[in-house]
Amino acid sequence: MISFILVYLIGIPVSVLLHEVGHAIGFTLFSKGKSYVYLGASNDKNKQNFRIGSVNFHIKWAYFGLCYVESRNTLSRFQNIMFTAGGPIVSFLLFAGAYLTSLEVTYYEINNFLNGITYFNLILFIFTSIPFIYPKWLKPYAGLPSDGYQILTLIRGKSN
């Protein structure tokens, strides 16, 4: 029970935050400019908490987030793909890392926590990688394209 509560209260928000940091890393590695990582709403109420290099963090406890970058329309197709793919890549790495760690851990509660992190990041990876437009009921992402949809659009040579 404790591990479930910890996954829900800490594991999921941290996984979402790291997914968004993955986008920022993809942007920072292949382009210049500032990126803004949000956990929670991307509005004026979510003030900047800190900055690491060109990455600005706006963090409030939440189960959703986004990464915004300056001048995305000036990025090359490759840079846009790397920015967009960064999030799912980090989610996959978190999935793999938590899974491999859970194979070595024998303590029941820690193993359950790692299993929760494993499953959540696998779902997050799959859910963001499948190309589709998020449905209206999935607020705050309603009507937005998934990472997979954006990558597919970029590969096909269409603008975002």
C-alpha positions in Angstrom: 0.0 0.0 0.0 2.8 2.4 0.9 4.5 1.7 -2.5 1.3 2.5 -4.4 0.9 5.8 -2.5 4.5 6.7 -3.3 4.2 5.9 -6.9 1.0 8.0 -7.1 2.3 10.9 -5.1 6.0 11.0 -6.2 6.7 8.5 -9.0 4.1 9.7 -11.5 4.8 13.4 -11.2 8.6 12.9 -11.3 8.2 10.6 -14.4 6.2 13.2 -16.2 8.7 15.9 -15.2 11.6 13.8 -16.5 9.7 13.1 -19.7 9.5 16.9 -20.2 13.1 17.3 -19.3 13.8 14.8 -22.1 12.3 17.2 -24.6 14.5 20.0 -23.2 17.6 17.8 -23.5 16.7 16.9 -27.1 16.3 20.7 -27.8 19.5 21.7 -25.9 21.7 19.1 -27.6 20.7 20.0 -31.1 19.9 23.7 -31.1 20.3 26.9 -29.2 17.8 28.9 -27.3 15.8 28.6 -24.1 13.4 25.9 -23.1 10.8 26.0 -20.4 9.9 22.8 -18.6 6.5 22.9 -16.9 5.1 20.4 -14.4 1.5 21.6 -14.0 -0.2 24.4 -15.9 1.9 26.5 -18.3 0.5 29.8 -17.1 1.5 32.9 -15.1 0.6 31.2 -11.8 3.3 28.5 -12.4 6.3 30.7 -11.7 9.9 29.7 -12.5 11.4 27.8 -9.7 15.0 27.5 -11.0 17.1 27.4 -14.1 19.8 25.0 -15.3 21.7 26.4 -18.2 19.1 27.4 -20.8 16.4 25.2 -19.3 13.9 27.1 -17.1 11.8 25.0 -14.7 8.3 25.9 -13.7 7.2 23.1 -11.3 4.0 22.7 -9.4 2.9 19.3 -8.2 0.8 17.8 -11.0 0.3 14.8 -13.2 0.8 16.6 -16.5 3.4 18.8 -18.0 4.9 20.2 -21.2 8.1 21.6 -22.6 8.0 24.9 -24.5 10.9 26.2 -26.6 11.6 29.5 -28.1 11.6 29.8 -31.9 10.5 26.2 -32.6 9.5 27.3 -36.1 13.1 28.2 -36.9 14.4 24.7 -36.1 15.3 22.3 -38.8 13.3 19.1 -39.3 16.1 17.1 -37.6 16.2 19.5 -34.6 12.4 19.3 -34.3 12.5 15.5 -34.3 15.2 15.4 -31.7 13.3 17.9 -29.5 10.0 15.9 -29.8 11.7 12.5 -29.4 13.5 13.4 -26.3 10.5 12.9 -24.0 9.6 9.4 -25.2 13.3 8.4 -25.2 13.6 9.4 -21.5 10.3 7.6 -20.7 11.7 4.4 -22.3 15.0 4.8 -20.4 13.1 5.2 -17.1 11.0 2.1 -18.0 14.1 0.0 -18.8 16.1 1.3 -15.8 13.2 0.7 -13.3 12.6 -2.8 -14.8 16.2 -3.9 -14.6 16.6 -2.5 -11.1 13.4 -4.3 -10.0 15.0 -7.6 -11.1 17.8 -7.1 -8.5 15.7 -5.7 -5.6 14.4 -8.2 -3.1 12.7 -5.9 -0.6 8.9 -6.1 -1.3 7.9 -2.5 -1.0 10.8 -1.2 -3.0 10.1 -3.8 -5.7 6.5 -2.8 -5.8 7.5 0.9 -6.2 9.9 0.0 -9.0 7.2 -2.0 -10.7 4.8 1.0 -10.5 7.5 3.2 -12.1 8.2 0.5 -14.7 4.5 0.2 -15.8 3.8 3.9 -15.7 6.8 4.8 -17.8 6.0 2.0 -20.3 2.5 3.3 -20.6 3.8 6.9 -20.9 6.3 5.9 -23.6 3.6 4.0 -25.6 0.9 6.6 -25.1 3.1 9.5 -26.2 4.7 7.6 -29.1 1.5 6.5 -30.8 0.6 9.1 -33.5 -2.8 10.5 -32.6 -4.6 13.7 -31.5 -5.4 13.7 -27.8 -9.2 13.4 -27.3 -11.2 16.2 -25.7 -11.7 14.3 -22.4 -7.9 14.2 -21.9 -7.4 17.6 -20.4 -5.1 19.5 -20.5 -3.8 17.8 -23.7 -7.2 17.9 -25.4 -6.8 18.5 -29.2 -3.0 18.5 -29.1 -0.9 16.0 -31.2 1.0 13.3 -29.4 4.8 13.2 -29.7 4.5 10.3 -32.1 2.1 12.3 -34.3 4.4 15.3 -34.3 7.4 13.1 -35.3 5.4 11.3 -38.0 4.3 14.7 -39.4 7.9 15.9 -39.4 9.2 12.8 -41.1 6.5 13.2 -43.8 7.9 16.7 -44.3 4.9 18.7 -43.2 5.1 21.6 -40.8 4.0 21.2 -37.2 
